[in-house]
């Protein structure tokens, strides 16, 4: 086996935010959340749909082929619910109300792509990791409407500045 086939990348599938949306969310977080931990790097903001774990180039190529055949819906989400998961020490922003279309799409992807995640789908955007306590809101609550534009395969790439989520492939979502 060559070194090329032994090399793996940690991959996951998600919905990426547009740069102006990421910047607006980072600005809101800076202005209105009080927390001693550093925020997640704003360029990493995304909504995870499923994890694939460590994949070889061959597995990645097969995933790209399978994802290309997935029917993709128009998706929008309204984010405004600030939350905290003590077990993972994560402060997050979640949709203000349940989103049937997003939940159905995540379920379809998990089934079609054989994503075996024992946790139920819980749509969110991670804001702070390693938080020992919830964040305190100091001002306006979040209110972000996001029109998702692409399904994205990400590589969780380690760097000297911490992990960066690098898009490897994108599939446009309809914008009806």
C-alpha positions in Angstrom: 0.0 0.0 0.0 1.4 3.4 -0.9 1.7 6.3 1.5 -1.0 8.1 -0.5 -3.7 5.5 0.3 -2.6 5.3 3.9 -3.1 9.0 4.5 -6.4 9.9 6.0 -8.5 13.1 6.5 -11.2 13.6 9.2 -14.2 14.4 7.1 -17.7 15.6 7.8 -20.7 16.9 5.9 -22.4 20.1 6.7 -23.9 23.4 5.6 -21.5 26.3 5.3 -22.4 29.9 6.0 -21.5 32.6 3.5 -18.7 34.9 4.6 -20.9 37.9 5.4 -23.1 35.6 7.5 -20.0 34.3 9.4 -18.8 37.9 9.9 -22.2 39.1 11.2 -22.4 36.1 13.6 -18.9 36.7 14.9 -19.7 40.4 15.3 -22.8 39.6 17.3 -20.9 37.1 19.4 -18.2 39.7 20.2 -20.7 42.4 21.1 -23.3 40.4 23.0 -21.8 37.3 24.6 -19.7 37.4 27.7 -17.5 34.3 28.2 -13.9 33.8 29.4 -13.2 31.2 26.7 -12.1 32.2 23.2 -14.7 31.9 20.5 -14.6 29.3 17.8 -12.7 30.7 14.8 -15.3 32.5 12.8 -14.2 30.9 9.5 -15.2 27.5 11.0 -18.9 28.4 11.6 -21.1 25.8 9.9 -24.0 23.4 10.7 -22.9 19.7 10.8 -25.1 17.1 9.2 -22.9 14.1 9.8 -19.4 12.8 10.6 -17.5 10.3 8.5 -14.3 10.2 10.6 -10.9 9.3 9.2 -11.2 8.6 5.4 -8.6 7.7 2.8 -8.5 9.4 -0.6 -10.4 6.4 -2.1 -13.1 6.6 0.6 -13.3 10.4 0.0 -13.7 9.9 -3.7 -16.5 7.4 -3.1 -18.2 9.8 -0.7 -18.1 12.6 -3.3 -19.7 10.4 -5.8 -22.5 9.3 -3.5 -23.1 12.8 -2.2 -23.4 14.1 -5.8 -26.4 11.8 -6.3 -28.3 13.2 -3.3 -31.4 15.3 -4.0 -30.9 18.7 -2.3 -33.8 20.8 -1.1 -34.1 24.6 -0.6 -33.3 25.3 3.0 -33.5 28.3 5.3 -33.1 28.5 9.1 -33.9 31.1 11.7 -31.2 31.1 14.4 -31.9 32.7 17.8 -31.7 30.1 20.6 -28.5 30.3 22.6 -27.7 27.0 24.4 -25.0 25.1 26.3 -24.1 21.4 26.4 -22.2 20.7 29.6 -21.0 17.2 28.5 -19.2 18.6 25.4 -18.6 22.1 27.0 -20.1 23.7 23.9 -21.9 27.1 23.7 -24.0 27.1 20.6 -26.7 28.9 18.6 -29.6 26.8 17.4 -32.7 27.4 15.3 -35.4 29.4 17.1 -38.0 26.8 16.0 -37.9 23.3 14.7 -37.2 23.1 11.0 -38.9 20.1 9.4 -37.2 20.5 6.0 -33.7 20.6 7.6 -34.5 17.6 9.9 -35.8 15.6 7.0 -32.8 16.4 4.9 -30.4 15.4 7.7 -32.3 12.1 8.1 -32.2 11.4 4.4 -28.4 12.0 4.3 -27.8 9.8 7.3 -29.7 7.0 5.7 -28.4 7.4 2.1 -24.7 7.9 3.2 -24.9 5.3 6.0 -23.8 7.9 8.6 -23.8 6.1 12.0 -24.0 8.8 14.6 -25.6 7.6 17.8 -26.6 11.1 18.7 -29.8 12.5 17.3 -29.5 15.3 14.8 -29.5 18.6 16.8 -28.9 21.5 14.4 -26.6 24.2 15.8 -23.6 26.4 15.1 -20.9 26.0 17.7 -19.7 29.4 19.1 -17.4 28.4 22.1 -15.7 25.1 22.8 -14.2 24.1 26.1 -16.7 26.2 28.1 -17.1 25.1 31.7 -20.2 27.3 32.0 -22.9 28.8 29.7 -22.3 32.2 28.1 -24.0 35.3 29.5 -25.9 37.4 27.0 -25.1 41.1 27.3 -27.5 42.8 24.8 -29.5 41.9 21.9 -30.5 38.2 21.4 -29.4 36.5 18.3 -31.7 36.7 15.3 -30.1 35.3 12.1 -31.9 34.1 9.0 -29.7 31.8 7.0 -30.5 30.7 3.5 -28.3 27.7 3.0 -26.6 27.8 -0.4 -24.5 24.6 -0.5 -24.0 21.2 0.9 -20.3 21.0 1.8 -17.8 18.2 2.5 -15.3 19.5 5.0 -11.9 18.3 6.1 -11.1 18.9 9.8 -7.5 20.1 9.1 -5.1 20.5 12.0 -3.0 23.7 11.8 -0.7 25.7 14.2 -3.6 28.0 14.9 -6.0 25.1 15.8 -8.3 23.1 13.6 -9.7 24.7 10.5 -12.6 23.3 8.5 -11.6 23.3 4.9 -14.3 22.8 2.2 -13.3 20.0 -0.1 -16.4 19.8 -2.3 -19.6 21.7 -2.6 -23.0 20.9 -4.1 -25.4 23.9 -4.6 -28.8 23.9 -3.0 -31.7 25.3 -5.0 -32.5 28.9 -4.2 -36.2 29.0 -5.1 
